[in-house]
């Protein structure tokens, strides 16, 4: 794995991301709202991974990979922090970021 992979995983773990929700709190951007969908939702990690309507297909791919890791849909954690406990999820989460927002 390369530096980009590790920095992305660390940003996920700490929650310090280049998403509008975090950048707005630092007074870097003017709005915390998502740039990718028209839902008027804050662009947070939870929104990008679990809610954003612009990334439905990528989310299905991610869920298929997570179901393969955990064995059944009921066992897949529903939070980023819970997913990051298992190192097997790092690559699918990284691929989701690369295929959606590009970087965090």
ROTIGU-600404 format. One record per residue (C-alpha): residue number from 1; z, x, y. Coordinates in steps of 0.02 Angstrom, whole numbers, plus 50000, padded with zeros to 5 digits. Layout:
# ROTIGU-600404
<r n="NUM" z="Z" x="X" y="Y"/>
...
//
This chain:
# ROTIGU-600404
<r n="1" z="50000" x="50000" y="50000"/>
<r n="2" z="49970" x="50055" y="50177"/>
<r n="3" z="50068" x="50053" y="50339"/>
<r n="4" z="49997" x="49885" y="50392"/>
<r n="5" z="50063" x="49805" y="50233"/>
<r n="6" z="50239" x="49874" y="50257"/>
<r n="7" z="50248" x="49833" y="50442"/>
<r n="8" z="50191" x="49654" y="50406"/>
<r n="9" z="50325" x="49631" y="50272"/>
<r n="10" z="50459" x="49703" y="50387"/>
<r n="11" z="50406" x="49586" y="50527"/>
<r n="12" z="50417" x="49440" y="50407"/>
<r n="13" z="50590" x="49494" y="50352"/>
<r n="14" z="50656" x="49517" y="50529"/>
<r n="15" z="50563" x="49372" y="50608"/>
<r n="16" z="50498" x="49482" y="50749"/>
<r n="17" z="50316" x="49432" y="50749"/>
<r n="18" z="50168" x="49424" y="50865"/>
<r n="19" z="50171" x="49235" y="50859"/>
<r n="20" z="50185" x="49129" y="51015"/>
<r n="21" z="50359" x="49064" y="50972"/>
<r n="22" z="50432" x="49240" y="50972"/>
<r n="23" z="50324" x="49304" y="51116"/>
<r n="24" z="50373" x="49155" y="51223"/>
<r n="25" z="50557" x="49195" y="51198"/>
<r n="26" z="50519" x="49371" y="51261"/>
<r n="27" z="50425" x="49297" y="51411"/>
<r n="28" z="50262" x="49380" y="51358"/>
<r n="29" z="50159" x="49219" y="51339"/>
<r n="30" z="50166" x="49057" y="51438"/>
<r n="31" z="50182" x="48936" y="51291"/>
<r n="32" z="50261" x="48938" y="51119"/>
<r n="33" z="50132" x="48814" y="51051"/>
<r n="34" z="50012" x="48854" y="50910"/>
<r n="35" z="49840" x="48919" y="50961"/>
<r n="36" z="49761" x="48869" y="50795"/>
<r n="37" z="49794" x="48683" y="50783"/>
<r n="38" z="49813" x="48536" y="50901"/>
<r n="39" z="49982" x="48478" y="50838"/>
<r n="40" z="50085" x="48533" y="50989"/>
<r n="41" z="50199" x="48625" y="50867"/>
<r n="42" z="50280" x="48792" y="50904"/>
<r n="43" z="50186" x="48937" y="50826"/>
<r n="44" z="50324" x="49004" y="50715"/>
<r n="45" z="50321" x="49083" y="50542"/>
<r n="46" z="50371" x="48918" y="50462"/>
<r n="47" z="50232" x="48827" y="50554"/>
<r n="48" z="50098" x="48954" y="50505"/>
<r n="49" z="50150" x="48961" y="50321"/>
<r n="50" z="50197" x="48780" y="50288"/>
<r n="51" z="50127" x="48663" y="50421"/>
<r n="52" z="49976" x="48724" y="50521"/>
<r n="53" z="49828" x="48611" y="50483"/>
<r n="54" z="49704" x="48752" y="50517"/>
<r n="55" z="49760" x="48849" y="50363"/>
<r n="56" z="49760" x="48716" y="50226"/>
<r n="57" z="49639" x="48805" y="50109"/>
<r n="58" z="49727" x="48973" y="50127"/>
<r n="59" z="49893" x="48885" y="50096"/>
<r n="60" z="49826" x="48812" y="49933"/>
<r n="61" z="49775" x="48987" y="49876"/>
<r n="62" z="49947" x="49053" y="49924"/>
<r n="63" z="50034" x="48912" y="49831"/>
<r n="64" z="49929" x="48943" y="49674"/>
<r n="65" z="49981" x="49126" y="49677"/>
<r n="66" z="50164" x="49081" y="49706"/>
<r n="67" z="50162" x="48954" y="49565"/>
<r n="68" z="50092" x="49089" y="49451"/>
<r n="69" z="50239" x="49202" y="49501"/>
<r n="70" z="50376" x="49069" y="49488"/>
<r n="71" z="50307" x="48969" y="49343"/>
<r n="72" z="50309" x="48794" y="49418"/>
<r n="73" z="50292" x="48713" y="49590"/>
<r n="74" z="50473" x="48655" y="49590"/>
<r n="75" z="50536" x="48834" y="49578"/>
<r n="76" z="50436" x="48901" y="49728"/>
<r n="77" z="50554" x="48927" y="49876"/>
<r n="78" z="50514" x="48831" y="50035"/>
<r n="79" z="50567" x="48962" y="50162"/>
<r n="80" z="50498" x="49131" y="50209"/>
<r n="81" z="50666" x="49218" y="50189"/>
<r n="82" z="50688" x="49147" y="50013"/>
<r n="83" z="50512" x="49201" y="49966"/>
<r n="84" z="50545" x="49378" y="50027"/>
<r n="85" z="50688" x="49400" y="49904"/>
<r n="86" z="50559" x="49421" y="49765"/>
<r n="87" z="50451" x="49577" y="49787"/>
<r n="88" z="50313" x="49496" y="49684"/>
<r n="89" z="50278" x="49380" y="49831"/>
<r n="90" z="50243" x="49519" y="49956"/>
<r n="91" z="50058" x="49539" y="49917"/>
<r n="92" z="50017" x="49352" y="49918"/>
<r n="93" z="50112" x="49331" y="50083"/>
<r n="94" z="50022" x="49481" y="50158"/>
<r n="95" z="49853" x="49415" y="50101"/>
<r n="96" z="49893" x="49245" y="50178"/>
<r n="97" z="49930" x="49329" y="50346"/>
<r n="98" z="49771" x="49433" y="50339"/>
<r n="99" z="49665" x="49280" y="50295"/>
<r n="100" z="49741" x="49169" y="50430"/>
<r n="101" z="49810" x="49246" y="50590"/>
<r n="102" z="49755" x="49423" y="50549"/>
<r n="103" z="49918" x="49508" y="50596"/>
<r n="104" z="50093" x="49466" y="50648"/>
//
